[in-house]
């Protein structure tokens, strides 16, 4: 029977078998499963599988919460393009970031190392040149590597996160999605007749403060007829004292919210920005399909961290290790590959080994993450994600049922949320998904069990040196405006 005549579910199962079996599968079967994506030049024997010369596109939506996607069950936010992408690929419903700050999170994504390994704990850190990133591996294997970033600290000379990218639209100035997508579409068009496969990283910032929801998107989820300068008058001023210290006094925040009195309007801008990013991702996918590139493109959509919109008295920031800031979207499309949903706990360290395994490229030793292709095949649950916080302030772990947080320092940055050295938090996510009741005193054995899991996951710290990022005056001003320097 030809593979084309198999039912979709059977094709997916066969594809995964071929993908995972590697050398054990005969070359003829391998060629039949991937006939439309056979690498140029071919060759190789069954003991050394030929790499799949697929294009790779990774989209990171800065500050996008996992629970804000329609495909993840949000009751009213519309994300039709991401929902469609999830239907064509695999949606990891319980994906987590390993740290809730932009530079260290992206460093983890592209190195499969924990913050304790690459030593980036904030946006003023620079990862070691000795760390090998995903684009560096692909570049050496023959891929043309490109990217567009929209924060200065993601430039290679500042943080090292984008090292290995040969064609980079630098983040010296913050671009919104309009310009970011235009650059990416032009790149895709230029690659139509290229001989080399490409790697493209697209970084969007519209979900980060000041939330960017242009035109109709800014009103999409705000009550019709309500005036944000009069509706619920005073509600924004009531929560203003709970803003992070630098936000309260920042001219940047004052300009953004000048005259606004309704806190619901601010939240509606965030929600609108989610649909706005969805529309832009849709344009990327549509262009890949129109160009005939989609069937040979591995596509990843994810985020570096989420955002608190008032939960736990944390407003318009990504402090703490609660679900709004740690739970992120993760959608994977593999050409000809599986579809469906995965309920297992996965995290950003898993992306790099998964991409390399799907491309049949060697996966370096010493990575923290796991190849998720067997997880997809087995449909297993379980798993655990190690969580870290900006500046080493707290550490934690999330399992299918439990969230454990241990505070390592004392800080007064968040007026509504106490960060105190030695403080322990334990939440039953099954029965208390909003994390409202700290059960640490009631379940001391569970606390000890999860602390032991934290220590197990943290074993074997990698020997990379910590370095400060070289920050120029413009980058320092941008960091200060966004609240990263106090």
FENSUL-V504233 format. One record per pair of residues at least 12 apart in sequence whose ideal C-beta (glycine too) atoms are under 6 Angstrom apart, sorted by the first residue. I is the first residue (numbers start at 1). GAP is how many residues later the second one is. Records with the same first field share a line. If there is no record, write none. Layout:
# FENSUL-V504233
I: GAP / GAP
This chain:
# FENSUL-V504233
3: 29
12: 326
15: 18 / 321 / 322
16: 322 / 361
18: 12 / 15
19: 354
20: 353
22: 27
23: 23 / 24
27: 19
36: 259
37: 259 / 298
39: 14
49: 311
51: 308 / 309 / 310
52: 307 / 308
53: 144
54: 242 / 244 / 281
55: 142 / 143 / 242
56: 143 / 242
57: 143 / 240 / 242
58: 143 / 242
59: 143 / 242
60: 143 / 242 / 244
61: 143 / 146 / 216 / 242
62: 143 / 146 / 242
63: 144 / 145 / 244
64: 143 / 239
65: 241 / 242 / 259
66: 261 / 262 / 263
68: 206
69: 13 / 260
70: 13
71: 12 / 15 / 20
72: 21
77: 194 / 197
78: 197
79: 199
81: 197 / 200 / 201
82: 196
85: 246
86: 245
88: 245
89: 242 / 243 / 244
90: 242 / 248 / 250 / 286
91: 240 / 250
92: 238 / 250 / 254
93: 248 / 250
94: 251
95: 233 / 235 / 251
96: 230 / 251 / 289 / 302
97: 208 / 229 / 231 / 251
98: 16 / 249 / 250 / 288
99: 16 / 289
100: 205 / 218 / 225
101: 21 / 289
102: 21 / 202
103: 17 / 20 / 50 / 56
104: 16 / 17
105: 199 / 200
106: 55 / 198
107: 13 / 20 / 54
108: 240 / 241
109: 239 / 242
110: 23 / 24
111: 20 / 22
112: 237 / 240 / 241 / 255 / 256 / 257
113: 255
114: 254
115: 273
116: 345
117: 344 / 345
118: 13 / 346
119: 345 / 347
121: 270 / 271
122: 268 / 269
123: 30 / 361
124: 345
125: 344
126: 33 / 34 / 341 / 343
127: 33
128: 336 / 337
131: 333
133: 30 / 31
134: 218
135: 29 / 30 / 64
136: 28
138: 61
139: 25
141: 220
142: 54
143: 54 / 56
144: 52 / 54
145: 20 / 21 / 54
146: 21 / 41 / 54
147: 15 / 18 / 21 / 54
148: 21 / 32 / 35 / 54
149: 13 / 22 / 54
150: 21 / 24 / 25 / 53 / 55
151: 20
152: 19 / 20 / 323 / 326
154: 17
155: 15 / 16
158: 311
159: 310
169: 14
174: 31
176: 30 / 36
177: 27 / 29 / 103
180: 24
181: 99 / 102
184: 18
185: 102
188: 99
192: 99
204: 73
206: 67 / 70 / 71
207: 66
209: 107
210: 46
211: 58 / 59 / 62
212: 61
213: 56 / 59 / 60 / 63
217: 55 / 58 / 59
218: 51 / 54
220: 52 / 55
221: 47 / 50 / 51
222: 43 / 46
228: 32 / 34 / 37
229: 30 / 32
231: 31
232: 30
233: 28
234: 27
235: 27 / 28
236: 24 / 25 / 27
239: 24 / 76
242: 71 / 73 / 173 / 174
243: 72
244: 73 / 169 / 170 / 239
245: 168
246: 237 / 240
247: 236
252: 229
267: 42
295: 40
296: 39
298: 36 / 60
299: 34
300: 32
301: 30
302: 28
303: 25 / 26
305: 13 / 20
306: 18 / 19 / 22
308: 16 / 17
311: 13
312: 105
313: 103 / 104
314: 103
319: 95
320: 97
321: 66 / 68 / 75 / 84
322: 113
326: 61
334: 24
338: 38
342: 34
343: 38
344: 31 / 36 / 37 / 38 / 39
345: 38 / 39 / 40
347: 38
349: 19 / 20
350: 19 / 20 / 22
353: 14 / 16 / 18
354: 17 / 18
357: 14 / 16
384: 13 / 15
385: 13
386: 71
392: 16
393: 16 / 18 / 26
394: 13 / 14
397: 53 / 56 / 57
401: 28 / 29
403: 24 / 26
404: 22 / 46
405: 20
406: 18
407: 12 / 13 / 14 / 16
409: 12
424: 16
425: 13
426: 13 / 14 / 21
